[in-house]
Amino acid sequence: MAADKDDLWETMTAHPGFGAGNVLDLRPAAAFRRGHPPGAVNLPLPDNPDRDAVPALLETAVPSIFLPPRHEPLLVLALPGQHPGECAAALAARGREDVLGLAFPDPAAGGVAPGPLATGSGRDMLWRPDPWLLTHQNLLPPPAAGPVLDLGCGSGRSAVWLALRGYRVVGIDRDPEALALGARLAEACAVRCDFREADLRRPEAVPAGPFAAVLDFRYLERDLLAIIPRLLVRGGTALVRTFRDAPGYGGHPHPRHRLAPYELLRAFPRPGFEALAHEESFDPDGRPAAGIVARRTHAPL
């Protein structure tokens, strides 16, 4: 029995999802509170569900909006009767690259894996906002400075993350299904975001503001990029990161939706703006990208 426990702990901690902090615990909340790996997040499924019902139960309890990016590894823990292998397979079928499901016992049943188990409620989320926002959050104006506009907000992770920190956020996207996921995430986090459906290829669809910050991640329309400066108050900050062109790159998106070298610096020129951060590199999924954090130093014209 001890060897089995040792094997479980070794297998669990060796998976890259454990080291990345991407540990999804599907056990009932009471079992989770009695003992779980440090850093795990509990999104409980019913105990002993029918095997064929697992995919539908996961879709309801664990929509993709609640999970880390698909290219990141994910470790899934469940009671033996919750079919951990089937849970992992159902999540992998959503396009996730590395998902491992393990049976993890309830400490009350006497089957506790060795190692530093935590107790209590644990972490509250696996999902994260855009990495550019997470890295440069300290460069944002405070929530009291005014509302934030998230252009091409998609399923709303960045918007909800900011709302959790006290910001008033307007998120705009043309995809109603993505906006519905954002609304679900906001509801689950007990915050409010103003999600609006609009076609950002039409700059007139963008609210006039002014805004304390404007976000634009992984979306490039040059007419839209051109109006961001006038949406900001003095002292307001633009956080933009999207695709760029690079020698030899022929993937998605189309070249017209890729930035030229130093294009973001030209979009936020001195003396009206100060570039607090600028980078031309690659996103975690391998696509060339460029980002800027630019603060308005003069009042809009």
C-alpha positions in Angstrom: 0.0 0.0 0.0 2.8 2.4 0.9 4.5 1.7 -2.4 1.3 2.6 -4.3 1.1 5.9 -2.4 4.7 6.6 -3.2 4.1 5.8 -6.9 1.1 8.2 -7.0 3.0 11.1 -5.5 6.0 10.5 -7.8 3.8 10.3 -10.9 1.8 13.4 -9.8 4.8 15.6 -9.0 6.7 14.5 -12.2 4.0 15.7 -14.5 4.7 19.2 -15.9 1.2 20.4 -15.0 2.2 20.1 -11.3 5.2 22.2 -11.7 3.3 24.8 -13.7 0.6 25.1 -11.0 -2.1 23.7 -13.3 -3.7 21.1 -11.0 -7.4 20.6 -11.4 -9.0 18.7 -8.5 -12.5 17.3 -9.4 -13.2 15.6 -6.1 -16.1 16.7 -3.9 -15.4 19.9 -2.0 -15.3 18.1 1.4 -12.6 15.6 0.2 -10.6 18.5 -1.3 -10.7 20.4 2.0 -9.4 17.4 3.9 -6.3 17.2 1.8 -5.0 18.2 -1.7 -1.7 19.0 -3.4 -0.5 22.6 -2.8 -1.8 24.9 -5.4 -4.6 22.7 -6.6 -8.0 24.3 -7.6 -11.2 22.5 -6.8 -14.0 22.4 -9.5 -16.0 19.4 -8.2 -17.8 16.8 -10.2 -20.5 14.6 -8.7 -19.2 11.5 -7.0 -19.5 8.2 -8.9 -21.0 9.6 -12.1 -21.9 7.4 -15.0 -18.8 6.9 -17.2 -20.7 8.0 -20.4 -21.9 11.2 -18.6 -18.4 12.5 -17.8 -17.9 14.7 -20.9 -21.2 16.5 -20.4 -20.6 16.9 -16.7 -17.2 18.4 -17.4 -18.6 20.8 -20.0 -21.0 22.1 -17.4 -18.7 22.2 -14.4 -15.3 23.0 -16.1 -15.8 25.1 -19.2 -12.6 26.0 -21.0 -12.8 29.5 -19.8 -12.0 28.2 -16.3 -8.8 26.5 -17.4 -5.2 27.5 -18.3 -4.3 28.0 -22.0 -4.6 24.9 -24.1 -0.9 24.7 -24.9 -0.1 24.3 -21.2 0.0 21.0 -19.4 -2.9 20.1 -17.0 -2.9 17.6 -14.2 -6.4 16.3 -13.3 -7.1 14.6 -10.0 -10.4 12.7 -9.2 -11.7 10.0 -6.9 -11.5 6.5 -8.5 -15.2 6.5 -9.0 -15.1 9.8 -10.9 -13.2 8.1 -13.8 -10.1 10.2 -13.9 -8.9 8.7 -17.1 -12.1 9.6 -18.9 -12.0 13.1 -17.4 -8.5 13.6 -18.8 -9.5 12.3 -22.2 -12.6 14.5 -22.4 -10.4 17.6 -21.6 -7.8 16.5 -24.1 -10.5 16.3 -26.7 -10.9 20.0 -26.4 -7.5 20.5 -28.0 -5.3 20.4 -24.9 -1.9 19.1 -25.6 -0.8 17.4 -22.3 -3.5 16.2 -19.9 -2.9 13.5 -17.2 -5.7 12.1 -15.1 -4.9 10.4 -11.7 -7.1 8.8 -9.1 -6.4 10.7 -5.8 -8.1 9.3 -2.7 -10.1 11.1 0.0 -8.0 11.4 3.1 -11.1 10.3 5.1 -10.9 6.9 3.4 -7.4 6.3 4.7 -5.7 6.5 1.3 -3.6 9.7 1.7 -0.7 10.1 -0.7 2.6 11.1 1.0 3.9 14.6 0.6 3.0 18.0 1.8 -0.8 18.0 1.4 -2.6 21.3 2.0 -6.1 21.6 3.6 -8.8 24.1 3.3 -10.2 25.8 0.2 -7.0 26.1 -1.8 -6.5 28.4 -4.8 -9.5 29.9 -6.4 -8.7 29.8 -10.1 -6.6 28.1 -12.8 -7.3 30.6 -15.6 -5.1 33.7 -16.1 -5.4 37.0 -18.0 -3.3 37.8 -21.0 0.4 37.3 -20.1 1.3 40.9 -21.2 -1.2 42.3 -18.7 0.0 39.9 -16.0 3.6 40.9 -16.5 3.0 44.6 -16.6 0.1 45.0 -14.2 2.2 47.4 -12.0 2.2 49.9 -14.9 -1.6 50.3 -14.9 -3.2 53.4 -13.4 -5.1 52.6 -10.2 -8.8 51.7 -10.4 -9.8 55.1 -9.2 -8.3 56.7 -12.3 -11.2 55.6 -14.5 -12.7 52.8 -16.5 -10.7 50.3 -18.7 -11.5 49.3 -22.3 -10.6 45.8 -23.5 -10.7 45.7 -27.3 -11.2 42.3 -28.8 -11.8 40.9 -25.3 -12.7 37.4 -26.4 -13.9 35.3 -23.6 -13.1 38.0 -21.0 -10.3 36.6 -18.9 -8.4 39.9 -18.8 -11.6 41.9 -18.2 -12.7 39.7 -15.3 -9.2 39.6 -13.8 -9.2 43.5 -13.7 -12.7 43.6 -12.3 -11.5 41.3 -9.5 -9.0 44.1 -8.7 -11.5 46.8 -8.5 -11.5 48.2 -12.1 -14.6 49.1 -14.1 -14.1 47.3 -17.4 -15.9 47.6 -20.8 -15.1 44.6 -23.0 -15.9 44.6 -26.7 -15.8 41.6 -29.1 -17.7 40.6 -32.2 -18.2 36.9 -31.0 -21.4 36.5 -28.9 -20.4 33.0 -27.8 -17.0 34.3 -26.4 -18.9 37.2 -24.7 -21.3 34.7 -23.1 -18.3 32.8 -21.7 -16.9 36.1 -20.3 -20.3 36.8 -18.6 -20.2 33.3 -17.1 -16.7 33.8 -15.8 -17.7 37.2 -14.3 -20.7 35.6 -12.6 -18.6 32.8 -11.2 -16.1 35.4 -9.8 -19.0 37.6 -8.4 -17.9 40.7 -10.4 -19.5 42.8 -13.1 -18.1 43.6 -16.5 -19.8 45.6 -19.3 -19.4 43.1 -22.2 -20.6 44.5 -25.5 -20.9 42.9 -28.9 -19.5 45.1 -31.8 -17.5 44.7 -34.9 -14.1 46.3 -34.2 -13.4 46.6 -37.9 -15.7 49.7 -37.6 -13.9 52.1 -35.3 -17.1 54.1 -34.8 -18.4 51.1 -32.8 -15.8 51.9 -30.1 -17.0 54.0 -27.2 -15.4 57.4 -27.0 -14.3 57.2 -23.4 -12.1 58.6 -22.1 -10.5 55.6 -20.5 -7.7 55.2 -17.9 -6.4 52.2 -19.8 -7.0 50.5 -23.1 -6.1 46.9 -23.8 -5.7 45.3 -27.2 -4.3 41.7 -27.2 -3.8 39.4 -30.1 -6.0 41.5 -32.4 -4.8 43.9 -35.1 -6.9 46.3 -37.1 -4.8 49.4 -38.0 -7.8 51.7 -38.1 -8.5 50.6 -34.5 -4.9 50.9 -33.4 -4.9 54.5 -34.7 -7.7 55.6 -32.5 -6.4 54.1 -29.2 -4.3 57.2 -28.4 -7.3 59.6 -28.4 -9.3 57.2 -26.1 -6.9 57.7 -23.2 -7.0 60.4 -20.5 -3.7 62.1 -19.6 -1.7 59.6 -17.6 -3.8 56.8 -19.2 -2.0 53.7 -20.4 -2.3 51.5 -23.5 -1.3 47.9 -23.2 -1.1 46.3 -26.7 0.4 43.0 -27.7 -0.4 41.3 -30.9 1.1 39.4 -33.9 4.1 40.7 -35.7 5.9 39.7 -38.9 9.1 37.8 -38.7 11.5 36.4 -41.3 10.5 33.0 -42.5 7.2 33.0 -40.6 4.2 31.8 -42.7 1.6 30.9 -40.2 -1.6 32.5 -38.8 -2.6 35.3 -39.1 -2.5 36.7 -42.6 0.4 39.1 -43.1 -1.9 42.2 -43.2 -2.7 41.4 -39.5 0.9 41.3 -38.4 2.9 44.3 -37.1 5.9 45.6 -38.9 9.1 46.2 -36.9 8.8 49.0 -34.4 5.2 49.7 -35.6 3.9 49.9 -32.1 6.5 52.6 -31.2 5.3 54.6 -34.1 1.7 54.2 -33.1 2.4 55.8 -29.7 5.1 58.4 -30.5 6.8 61.0 -28.4 6.1 63.6 -27.1 2.5 62.5 -26.5 3.5 59.1 -25.2 6.1 57.5 -23.0 6.9 53.9 -23.8 7.1 52.1 -20.4 7.8 48.7 -22.0 8.3 47.5 -25.5 9.2 44.0 -26.8 9.4 42.2 -30.1 9.6 38.5 -29.3 7.4 35.3 -29.5 4.2 34.3 -27.7 4.2 31.0 -25.7 2.5 29.3 -28.6 5.4 30.1 -30.8 3.9 32.9 -32.9 5.9 36.1 -33.4 4.5 39.0 -31.4 5.2 42.5 -30.3 3.9 44.4 -27.2 4.0 47.9 -25.8 2.9 49.6 -22.6 2.6 53.3 -23.5 1.5 56.1 -21.1 -0.1 59.3 -22.4 2.0 62.3 -21.2 0.0 65.0 -22.8 -3.8 65.7 -22.9 -5.5 64.3 -26.0 -6.0 66.8 -28.8 
